[in-house]
């Protein structure tokens, strides 16, 4: 029952006693099912990133300078010291 009260505190709930007992049983069964998984020896097993048999499907990350700062700033309504000048938003 202690776990239920901790969960209640985390979620800011105040459950009736009957619901606490019901959830306590459910959480207990859930934790028991995880304890079975904890007993499995996974040493020597590579962690999976994906279950699909794909090898690096992404392109190489290559930095390219496409537009210069001056080209970008030439389209700005206002610029100051190499940066976009924008209206003040805070007083």
Backbone atoms as SQL, in Angstrom:
CREATE TABLE atoms (id INTEGER PRIMARY KEY, chain TEXT, resi INTEGER, resn TEXT, atom TEXT, x REAL, y REAL, z REAL);
INSERT INTO atoms VALUES
  (1, 'A', 1, 'UNK', 'N', 0.829, -1.199, 0.000),
  (2, 'A', 1, 'UNK', 'CA', 0.000, 0.000, 0.000),
  (3, 'A', 1, 'UNK', 'C', 0.865, 1.251, 0.000),
  (4, 'A', 2, 'UNK', 'N', 2.115, 1.132, 0.476),
  (5, 'A', 2, 'UNK', 'CA', 3.012, 2.283, 0.520),
  (6, 'A', 2, 'UNK', 'C', 3.251, 2.832, -0.885),
  (7, 'A', 3, 'UNK', 'N', 3.439, 1.932, -1.868),
  (8, 'A', 3, 'UNK', 'CA', 3.671, 2.369, -3.248),
  (9, 'A', 3, 'UNK', 'C', 2.516, 3.208, -3.766),
  (10, 'A', 4, 'UNK', 'N', 1.298, 2.800, -3.471),
  (11, 'A', 4, 'UNK', 'CA', 0.125, 3.529, -3.939),
  (12, 'A', 4, 'UNK', 'C', 0.145, 4.963, -3.413),
  (13, 'A', 5, 'UNK', 'N', 0.480, 5.131, -2.161),
  (14, 'A', 5, 'UNK', 'CA', 0.509, 6.485, -1.587),
  (15, 'A', 5, 'UNK', 'C', 1.606, 7.328, -2.226),
  (16, 'A', 6, 'UNK', 'N', 2.726, 6.698, -2.586),
  (17, 'A', 6, 'UNK', 'CA', 3.792, 7.425, -3.279),
  (18, 'A', 6, 'UNK', 'C', 3.310, 7.853, -4.667),
  (19, 'A', 7, 'UNK', 'N', 2.623, 6.941, -5.366),
  (20, 'A', 7, 'UNK', 'CA', 2.083, 7.281, -6.691),
  (21, 'A', 7, 'UNK', 'C', 1.047, 8.398, -6.580),
  (22, 'A', 8, 'UNK', 'N', 0.225, 8.326, -5.563),
  (23, 'A', 8, 'UNK', 'CA', -0.778, 9.374, -5.344),
  (24, 'A', 8, 'UNK', 'C', -0.106, 10.728, -5.142),
  (25, 'A', 9, 'UNK', 'N', 0.948, 10.741, -4.358),
  (26, 'A', 9, 'UNK', 'CA', 1.657, 11.998, -4.095),
  (27, 'A', 9, 'UNK', 'C', 2.279, 12.546, -5.379),
  (28, 'A', 10, 'UNK', 'N', 2.859, 11.660, -6.194),
  (29, 'A', 10, 'UNK', 'CA', 3.476, 12.097, -7.445),
  (30, 'A', 10, 'UNK', 'C', 2.452, 12.684, -8.405),
  (31, 'A', 11, 'UNK', 'N', 1.265, 12.077, -8.448),
  (32, 'A', 11, 'UNK', 'CA', 0.246, 12.494, -9.412),
  (33, 'A', 11, 'UNK', 'C', -0.757, 13.472, -8.823),
  (34, 'A', 12, 'UNK', 'N', -0.554, 13.829, -7.562),
  (35, 'A', 12, 'UNK', 'CA', -1.433, 14.784, -6.876),
  (36, 'A', 12, 'UNK', 'C', -2.891, 14.295, -6.854),
  (37, 'A', 13, 'UNK', 'N', -3.056, 12.987, -6.622),
  (38, 'A', 13, 'UNK', 'CA', -4.389, 12.389, -6.516),
  (39, 'A', 13, 'UNK', 'C', -4.674, 12.018, -5.074),
  (40, 'A', 14, 'UNK', 'N', -5.938, 11.919, -4.765),
  (41, 'A', 14, 'UNK', 'CA', -6.363, 11.432, -3.453),
  (42, 'A', 14, 'UNK', 'C', -7.433, 10.374, -3.720),
  (43, 'A', 15, 'UNK', 'N', -7.005, 9.114, -3.747),
  (44, 'A', 15, 'UNK', 'CA', -7.905, 8.025, -4.114),
  (45, 'A', 15, 'UNK', 'C', -8.648, 7.485, -2.900),
  (46, 'A', 16, 'UNK', 'N', -9.875, 7.017, -3.133),
  (47, 'A', 16, 'UNK', 'CA', -10.588, 6.321, -2.048),
  (48, 'A', 16, 'UNK', 'C', -9.873, 5.006, -1.720),
  (49, 'A', 17, 'UNK', 'N', -10.051, 4.527, -0.530),
  (50, 'A', 17, 'UNK', 'CA', -9.379, 3.314, -0.063),
  (51, 'A', 17, 'UNK', 'C', -9.651, 2.121, -0.980),
  (52, 'A', 18, 'UNK', 'N', -10.870, 1.994, -1.480),
  (53, 'A', 18, 'UNK', 'CA', -11.220, 0.874, -2.368),
  (54, 'A', 18, 'UNK', 'C', -10.377, 0.905, -3.645),
  (55, 'A', 19, 'UNK', 'N', -10.206, 2.089, -4.230),
  (56, 'A', 19, 'UNK', 'CA', -9.381, 2.203, -5.443),
  (57, 'A', 19, 'UNK', 'C', -7.919, 1.929, -5.138),
  (58, 'A', 20, 'UNK', 'N', -7.457, 2.319, -3.965),
  (59, 'A', 20, 'UNK', 'CA', -6.078, 2.035, -3.567),
  (60, 'A', 20, 'UNK', 'C', -5.824, 0.530, -3.554),
  (61, 'A', 21, 'UNK', 'N', -6.763, -0.225, -2.974),
  (62, 'A', 21, 'UNK', 'CA', -6.602, -1.685, -2.916),
  (63, 'A', 21, 'UNK', 'C', -6.616, -2.281, -4.320),
  (64, 'A', 22, 'UNK', 'N', -7.514, -1.804, -5.172),
  (65, 'A', 22, 'UNK', 'CA', -7.607, -2.305, -6.538),
  (66, 'A', 22, 'UNK', 'C', -6.312, -2.025, -7.294),
  (67, 'A', 23, 'UNK', 'N', -5.839, -0.800, -7.226),
  (68, 'A', 23, 'UNK', 'CA', -4.612, -0.438, -7.934),
  (69, 'A', 23, 'UNK', 'C', -3.396, -1.128, -7.341),
  (70, 'A', 24, 'UNK', 'N', -3.391, -1.330, -6.056),
  (71, 'A', 24, 'UNK', 'CA', -2.280, -2.011, -5.420),
  (72, 'A', 24, 'UNK', 'C', -2.112, -3.414, -5.998),
  (73, 'A', 25, 'UNK', 'N', -3.217, -4.130, -6.170),
  (74, 'A', 25, 'UNK', 'CA', -3.160, -5.462, -6.763),
  (75, 'A', 25, 'UNK', 'C', -2.673, -5.429, -8.197),
  (76, 'A', 26, 'UNK', 'N', -3.160, -4.471, -8.956),
  (77, 'A', 26, 'UNK', 'CA', -2.736, -4.351, -10.362),
  (78, 'A', 26, 'UNK', 'C', -1.252, -4.026, -10.464),
  (79, 'A', 27, 'UNK', 'N', -0.798, -3.083, -9.644),
  (80, 'A', 27, 'UNK', 'CA', 0.611, -2.700, -9.685),
  (81, 'A', 27, 'UNK', 'C', 1.484, -3.861, -9.234),
  (82, 'A', 28, 'UNK', 'N', 1.032, -4.604, -8.259),
  (83, 'A', 28, 'UNK', 'CA', 1.783, -5.761, -7.788),
  (84, 'A', 28, 'UNK', 'C', 1.951, -6.791, -8.910),
  (85, 'A', 29, 'UNK', 'N', 0.873, -7.083, -9.646),
  (86, 'A', 29, 'UNK', 'CA', 0.967, -8.030, -10.759),
  (87, 'A', 29, 'UNK', 'C', 1.890, -7.495, -11.848),
  (88, 'A', 30, 'UNK', 'N', 1.827, -6.214, -12.110),
  (89, 'A', 30, 'UNK', 'CA', 2.680, -5.605, -13.129),
  (90, 'A', 30, 'UNK', 'C', 4.154, -5.719, -12.725),
  (91, 'A', 31, 'UNK', 'N', 4.462, -5.412, -11.478),
  (92, 'A', 31, 'UNK', 'CA', 5.836, -5.499, -11.013),
  (93, 'A', 31, 'UNK', 'C', 6.332, -6.948, -11.024),
  (94, 'A', 32, 'UNK', 'N', 5.458, -7.887, -10.727),
  (95, 'A', 32, 'UNK', 'CA', 5.834, -9.306, -10.795),
  (96, 'A', 32, 'UNK', 'C', 6.203, -9.696, -12.218),
  (97, 'A', 33, 'UNK', 'N', 5.472, -9.181, -13.198),
  (98, 'A', 33, 'UNK', 'CA', 5.786, -9.519, -14.590),
  (99, 'A', 33, 'UNK', 'C', 7.141, -8.945, -14.995),
  (100, 'A', 34, 'UNK', 'N', 7.520, -7.787, -14.455),
  (101, 'A', 34, 'UNK', 'CA', 8.828, -7.223, -14.754),
  (102, 'A', 34, 'UNK', 'C', 9.934, -8.007, -14.044),
  (103, 'A', 35, 'UNK', 'N', 9.645, -8.566, -12.891),
  (104, 'A', 35, 'UNK', 'CA', 10.674, -9.326, -12.179),
  (105, 'A', 35, 'UNK', 'C', 11.088, -10.557, -12.982),
  (106, 'A', 36, 'UNK', 'N', 10.186, -11.116, -13.766),
  (107, 'A', 36, 'UNK', 'CA', 10.533, -12.245, -14.641),
  (108, 'A', 36, 'UNK', 'C', 11.566, -11.782, -15.664),
  (109, 'A', 37, 'UNK', 'N', 11.382, -10.584, -16.213),
  (110, 'A', 37, 'UNK', 'CA', 12.322, -10.064, -17.202),
  (111, 'A', 37, 'UNK', 'C', 13.690, -9.775, -16.583),
  (112, 'A', 38, 'UNK', 'N', 13.696, -9.344, -15.338),
  (113, 'A', 38, 'UNK', 'CA', 14.966, -9.034, -14.670),
  (114, 'A', 38, 'UNK', 'C', 15.840, -10.271, -14.493),
  (115, 'A', 39, 'UNK', 'N', 15.250, -11.445, -14.478),
  (116, 'A', 39, 'UNK', 'CA', 15.997, -12.685, -14.267),
  (117, 'A', 39, 'UNK', 'C', 16.683, -13.184, -15.538),
  (118, 'A', 40, 'UNK', 'N', 16.346, -12.620, -16.691),
  (119, 'A', 40, 'UNK', 'CA', 16.921, -13.061, -17.963),
  (120, 'A', 40, 'UNK', 'C', 18.355, -12.561, -18.074),
  (121, 'A', 41, 'UNK', 'N', 19.274, -13.460, -18.423),
  (122, 'A', 41, 'UNK', 'CA', 20.681, -13.094, -18.579),
  (123, 'A', 41, 'UNK', 'C', 20.864, -12.443, -19.954),
  (124, 'A', 42, 'UNK', 'N', 21.178, -11.167, -19.955),
  (125, 'A', 42, 'UNK', 'CA', 21.374, -10.442, -21.214),
  (126, 'A', 42, 'UNK', 'C', 22.831, -10.070, -21.434),
  (127, 'A', 43, 'UNK', 'N', 23.725, -10.620, -20.610),
  (128, 'A', 43, 'UNK', 'CA', 25.141, -10.312, -20.819),
  (129, 'A', 43, 'UNK', 'C', 25.576, -10.861, -22.171),
  (130, 'A', 44, 'UNK', 'N', 26.346, -10.076, -22.876),
  (131, 'A', 44, 'UNK', 'CA', 26.794, -10.481, -24.203),
  (132, 'A', 44, 'UNK', 'C', 25.802, -10.170, -25.292),
  (133, 'A', 45, 'UNK', 'N', 24.700, -9.555, -24.959),
  (134, 'A', 45, 'UNK', 'CA', 23.693, -9.190, -25.954),
  (135, 'A', 45, 'UNK', 'C', 23.843, -7.711, -26.292),
  (136, 'A', 46, 'UNK', 'N', 23.964, -7.418, -27.570),
  (137, 'A', 46, 'UNK', 'CA', 24.083, -6.036, -28.022),
  (138, 'A', 46, 'UNK', 'C', 22.736, -5.340, -27.864),
  (139, 'A', 47, 'UNK', 'N', 22.734, -4.110, -27.335),
  (140, 'A', 47, 'UNK', 'CA', 21.471, -3.368, -27.244),
  (141, 'A', 47, 'UNK', 'C', 20.965, -2.998, -28.635),
  (142, 'A', 48, 'UNK', 'N', 19.653, -3.020, -28.785),
  (143, 'A', 48, 'UNK', 'CA', 19.049, -2.662, -30.068),
  (144, 'A', 48, 'UNK', 'C', 18.732, -1.182, -30.107),
  (145, 'A', 49, 'UNK', 'N', 18.978, -0.586, -31.254),
  (146, 'A', 49, 'UNK', 'CA', 18.535, 0.781, -31.482),
  (147, 'A', 49, 'UNK', 'C', 17.210, 0.732, -32.222),
  (148, 'A', 50, 'UNK', 'N', 17.084, -0.260, -33.082),
  (149, 'A', 50, 'UNK', 'CA', 15.855, -0.469, -33.835),
  (150, 'A', 50, 'UNK', 'C', 15.654, -1.962, -34.047),
  (151, 'A', 51, 'UNK', 'N', 14.435, -2.371, -34.180),
  (152, 'A', 51, 'UNK', 'CA', 14.164, -3.779, -34.427),
  (153, 'A', 51, 'UNK', 'C', 14.266, -4.107, -35.917),
  (154, 'A', 52, 'UNK', 'N', 14.348, -3.078, -36.744),
  (155, 'A', 52, 'UNK', 'CA', 14.459, -3.279, -38.184),
  (156, 'A', 52, 'UNK', 'C', 15.902, -3.564, -38.567),
  (157, 'A', 53, 'UNK', 'N', 16.085, -4.345, -39.611),
  (158, 'A', 53, 'UNK', 'CA', 17.424, -4.693, -40.071),
  (159, 'A', 53, 'UNK', 'C', 17.911, -3.625, -41.052),
  (160, 'A', 54, 'UNK', 'N', 18.177, -2.436, -40.528),
  (161, 'A', 54, 'UNK', 'CA', 18.623, -1.326, -41.366),
  (162, 'A', 54, 'UNK', 'C', 20.001, -0.875, -40.914),
  (163, 'A', 55, 'UNK', 'N', 20.812, -0.547, -41.861),
  (164, 'A', 55, 'UNK', 'CA', 22.123, 0.012, -41.570),
  (165, 'A', 55, 'UNK', 'C', 22.110, 1.458, -42.030),
  (166, 'A', 56, 'UNK', 'N', 22.597, 2.358, -41.245),
  (167, 'A', 56, 'UNK', 'CA', 22.690, 3.780, -41.527),
  (168, 'A', 56, 'UNK', 'C', 21.912, 4.218, -42.767),
  (169, 'A', 57, 'UNK', 'N', 20.646, 4.467, -42.579),
  (170, 'A', 57, 'UNK', 'CA', 19.804, 4.874, -43.705),
  (171, 'A', 57, 'UNK', 'C', 19.859, 6.381, -43.924),
  (172, 'A', 58, 'UNK', 'N', 20.583, 7.082, -43.051),
  (173, 'A', 58, 'UNK', 'CA', 20.675, 8.523, -43.164),
  (174, 'A', 58, 'UNK', 'C', 21.919, 8.911, -43.952),
  (175, 'A', 59, 'UNK', 'N', 21.853, 10.045, -44.589),
  (176, 'A', 59, 'UNK', 'CA', 23.015, 10.531, -45.330),
  (177, 'A', 59, 'UNK', 'C', 24.073, 11.003, -44.349),
  (178, 'A', 60, 'UNK', 'N', 25.289, 11.131, -44.833),
  (179, 'A', 60, 'UNK', 'CA', 26.347, 11.678, -43.991),
  (180, 'A', 60, 'UNK', 'C', 26.022, 13.122, -43.656),
  (181, 'A', 61, 'UNK', 'N', 26.324, 13.504, -42.434),
  (182, 'A', 61, 'UNK', 'CA', 26.075, 14.863, -41.986),
  (183, 'A', 61, 'UNK', 'C', 27.258, 15.729, -42.386),
  (184, 'A', 62, 'UNK', 'N', 27.089, 16.467, -43.473),
  (185, 'A', 62, 'UNK', 'CA', 28.157, 17.302, -43.995),
  (186, 'A', 62, 'UNK', 'C', 27.697, 18.750, -43.929),
  (187, 'A', 63, 'UNK', 'N', 28.493, 19.582, -43.269),
  (188, 'A', 63, 'UNK', 'CA', 28.147, 20.998, -43.164),
  (189, 'A', 63, 'UNK', 'C', 28.416, 21.685, -44.494),
  (190, 'A', 64, 'UNK', 'N', 27.433, 22.433, -44.960),
  (191, 'A', 64, 'UNK', 'CA', 27.581, 23.179, -46.207),
  (192, 'A', 64, 'UNK', 'C', 27.139, 24.604, -45.955),
  (193, 'A', 65, 'UNK', 'N', 27.908, 25.554, -46.418),
  (194, 'A', 65, 'UNK', 'CA', 27.524, 26.945, -46.298),
  (195, 'A', 65, 'UNK', 'C', 26.841, 27.323, -47.607),
  (196, 'A', 66, 'UNK', 'N', 25.541, 27.476, -47.538),
  (197, 'A', 66, 'UNK', 'CA', 24.762, 27.725, -48.743),
  (198, 'A', 66, 'UNK', 'C', 24.549, 29.226, -48.960),
  (199, 'A', 67, 'UNK', 'N', 24.209, 29.933, -47.886),
  (200, 'A', 67, 'UNK', 'CA', 23.927, 31.364, -47.982),
  (201, 'A', 67, 'UNK', 'C', 24.842, 32.092, -47.013),
  (202, 'A', 68, 'UNK', 'N', 25.425, 33.178, -47.458),
  (203, 'A', 68, 'UNK', 'CA', 26.306, 33.941, -46.580),
  (204, 'A', 68, 'UNK', 'C', 25.483, 34.842, -45.665),
  (205, 'A', 69, 'UNK', 'N', 26.122, 35.298, -44.624),
  (206, 'A', 69, 'UNK', 'CA', 25.468, 36.215, -43.683),
  (207, 'A', 69, 'UNK', 'C', 25.023, 37.484, -44.398),
  (208, 'A', 70, 'UNK', 'N', 25.887, 38.014, -45.258),
  (209, 'A', 70, 'UNK', 'CA', 25.550, 39.249, -45.973),
  (210, 'A', 70, 'UNK', 'C', 24.339, 39.058, -46.879),
  (211, 'A', 71, 'UNK', 'N', 24.249, 37.883, -47.518),
  (212, 'A', 71, 'UNK', 'CA', 23.082, 37.610, -48.372),
  (213, 'A', 71, 'UNK', 'C', 21.805, 37.561, -47.540),
  (214, 'A', 72, 'UNK', 'N', 21.868, 36.935, -46.388),
  (215, 'A', 72, 'UNK', 'CA', 20.690, 36.874, -45.522),
  (216, 'A', 72, 'UNK', 'C', 20.301, 38.263, -45.029),
  (217, 'A', 73, 'UNK', 'N', 21.279, 39.024, -44.576),
  (218, 'A', 73, 'UNK', 'CA', 20.982, 40.345, -44.029),
  (219, 'A', 73, 'UNK', 'C', 20.528, 41.334, -45.087),
  (220, 'A', 74, 'UNK', 'N', 20.871, 41.068, -46.341),
  (221, 'A', 74, 'UNK', 'CA', 20.434, 41.976, -47.405),
  (222, 'A', 74, 'UNK', 'C', 18.916, 41.957, -47.560),
  (223, 'A', 75, 'UNK', 'N', 18.258, 40.880, -47.132),
  (224, 'A', 75, 'UNK', 'CA', 16.797, 40.780, -47.234),
  (225, 'A', 75, 'UNK', 'C', 16.102, 41.276, -45.967),
  (226, 'A', 76, 'UNK', 'N', 16.871, 41.621, -44.950),
  (227, 'A', 76, 'UNK', 'CA', 16.275, 42.063, -43.679),
  (228, 'A', 76, 'UNK', 'C', 15.818, 43.515, -43.778),
  (229, 'A', 77, 'UNK', 'N', 14.661, 43.836, -43.194),
  (230, 'A', 77, 'UNK', 'CA', 14.221, 45.229, -43.198),
  (231, 'A', 77, 'UNK', 'C', 15.213, 46.128, -42.465),
  (232, 'A', 78, 'UNK', 'N', 15.775, 45.627, -41.367),
  (233, 'A', 78, 'UNK', 'CA', 16.789, 46.376, -40.624),
  (234, 'A', 78, 'UNK', 'C', 17.832, 45.408, -40.092),
  (235, 'A', 79, 'UNK', 'N', 19.088, 45.893, -40.035),
  (236, 'A', 79, 'UNK', 'CA', 20.149, 45.091, -39.431),
  (237, 'A', 79, 'UNK', 'C', 21.041, 46.003, -38.633),
  (238, 'A', 80, 'UNK', 'N', 21.670, 45.405, -37.596),
  (239, 'A', 80, 'UNK', 'CA', 22.556, 46.181, -36.749),
  (240, 'A', 80, 'UNK', 'C', 23.749, 45.318, -36.378),
  (241, 'A', 81, 'UNK', 'N', 24.912, 45.760, -36.709),
  (242, 'A', 81, 'UNK', 'CA', 26.155, 45.099, -36.322),
  (243, 'A', 81, 'UNK', 'C', 26.199, 43.635, -36.774),
  (244, 'A', 82, 'UNK', 'N', 25.673, 43.353, -37.942),
  (245, 'A', 82, 'UNK', 'CA', 25.711, 41.998, -38.500),
  (246, 'A', 82, 'UNK', 'C', 24.603, 41.078, -38.027),
  (247, 'A', 83, 'UNK', 'N', 23.579, 41.635, -37.356),
  (248, 'A', 83, 'UNK', 'CA', 22.453, 40.842, -36.860),
  (249, 'A', 83, 'UNK', 'C', 21.143, 41.452, -37.324),
  (250, 'A', 84, 'UNK', 'N', 20.088, 40.650, -37.349),
  (251, 'A', 84, 'UNK', 'CA', 18.755, 41.168, -37.643),
  (252, 'A', 84, 'UNK', 'C', 18.343, 42.134, -36.537),
  (253, 'A', 85, 'UNK', 'N', 17.798, 43.268, -36.905),
  (254, 'A', 85, 'UNK', 'CA', 17.272, 44.213, -35.942),
  (255, 'A', 85, 'UNK', 'C', 15.755, 44.000, -35.890),
  (256, 'A', 86, 'UNK', 'N', 15.240, 43.728, -34.690),
  (257, 'A', 86, 'UNK', 'CA', 13.802, 43.474, -34.534),
  (258, 'A', 86, 'UNK', 'C', 13.230, 44.458, -33.537),
  (259, 'A', 87, 'UNK', 'N', 11.936, 44.705, -33.617),
  (260, 'A', 87, 'UNK', 'CA', 11.317, 45.620, -32.648),
  (261, 'A', 87, 'UNK', 'C', 11.445, 45.076, -31.218),
  (262, 'A', 88, 'UNK', 'N', 11.566, 45.969, -30.281),
  (263, 'A', 88, 'UNK', 'CA', 11.650, 45.593, -28.874),
  (264, 'A', 88, 'UNK', 'C', 10.322, 44.979, -28.441),
  (265, 'A', 89, 'UNK', 'N', 10.381, 43.867, -27.726),
  (266, 'A', 89, 'UNK', 'CA', 9.143, 43.196, -27.305),
  (267, 'A', 89, 'UNK', 'C', 8.893, 43.323, -25.814),
  (268, 'A', 90, 'UNK', 'N', 9.914, 43.615, -25.040),
  (269, 'A', 90, 'UNK', 'CA', 9.756, 43.772, -23.599),
  (270, 'A', 90, 'UNK', 'C', 10.046, 45.208, -23.210),
  (271, 'A', 91, 'UNK', 'N', 9.303, 45.709, -22.273),
  (272, 'A', 91, 'UNK', 'CA', 9.513, 47.083, -21.798),
  (273, 'A', 91, 'UNK', 'C', 10.333, 47.075, -20.545);
